[in-house]
Amino acid sequence: MQRVVLSTAAALAGCASVLHAQCQSGWLVSSTGEEQVVAAVTWDPDGSGLRPAALYAAGRFGVDEFNMAAYGIAVSSGGTWTLLTPPLNQTIRCMVVGPDGRLIVGGEFTASSTQSIPYIAAWDGENWEAIGPGMNNAVTTLTVSSGLLYAGGRFNNVGPASGPFIATWDGETWQSVSASPALTNAPSLLKTLANGDVVAANFRWVENRFTCQVERLSGNAWTRLDQGATGAALLGMHGSDPAVFDLVELASGDLVAVGHFQNAGGVVVNNVARFNGTSWVPLGAGLDSIASSAALLRDQTVVVSGWFHSAGGVPANNLALWSPAGWAAVPGTGVEYVQGVFETSDGGALVRGQYSDWTGEWPVTHYVEARYVLTPTADFNGDGDAGTDQDIEAFFACLGGTCCPLCHPRGSDFNADGDYGTDQDIEAFFRVLGGGSC
């Protein structure tokens, strides 16, 4: 794309009043419906075509014409989720953008309103499509690596082929994944690392107790993530089944795992641990209860959600931030119960949740959506190219009241001072466009 001439940007910036811009990171909170979102991704339904990319979610969105729960895929617009697909007959558990660009969902469903699609299906923007013969039980986790779709779940065969717990789809056939001795049950998590390796977490019975093994698949070979460490499996709490529910990879290559476990590598870690390449280490005092999901922000801060009230000793109501500086509470969202936290394409995060208002005779539940946005960049339209003519066009369209789906979440309040479309917002935008600091 053609980059703007910086002298033009500087001239336009000079037209604005020279006042200090805010430009701070923070949460944007809006009311929303009582949808239950289990996964969210940024997706462009027609690639380089005319349809724009947008934030899509999988989950439960209201009810169908028979007053039954409507499970499917929805698109976000202005804080409202609109169900796009014919509903599925049961719960969706996971979603990923497939190697061929379609949205892939897995879960406990077996059919849509028009066809049989057992436990895994693809959405092409218009219709559901089966992926081969499907599975014989639920698909609970999905990832993509090296052009292959990886599915994990409670199935013990994939169509006519034997393939318990993990299988790959190459666009034509399902193949079972070479077994690891540690993977004796359905994985709680599949995650692709930056180098293409796939990480799987799974619990097993070892020496009269449950442990959660974390394994890395490189090529066709499985190795324990902490191979060689003594007692390095993640150990369960109070005899309950331990599990890793989510994992993020830092820019350093270190991994942060969250879930339901007390120890890792013989060290007390309390539901969150960092793998530094050789061993698991704690993140402060950890969390006082279960962590269910995590997202990595562009500035390498990790957002963690779950059912905890303390993070590293800091009071936190089911939502917390971790960085090398330590743990911090998440202020200003008002969320009490968190459905989950999901990464967004702009390097921020989306949190879905609810809170109860007890001021009346009876409690009233309010559903909210909180989006964490970082200091804005010159990639205003979110297409991956910063400081282009398209970014300028998108910014001025937003000033006029028409923001694109992936435009910076603050829209025309570029400097985040609470006032939209001011001289200060224009000044801040062109200062960033010219390579300066917001």
Summary of the structure (lengths in Angstrom):
residues: 438
radius of gyration: 22.7
end to end distance: 23.2
largest distance: 72.6
contacts: 1476
relative contact order: 0.12
helix: 7%
strand: 43%
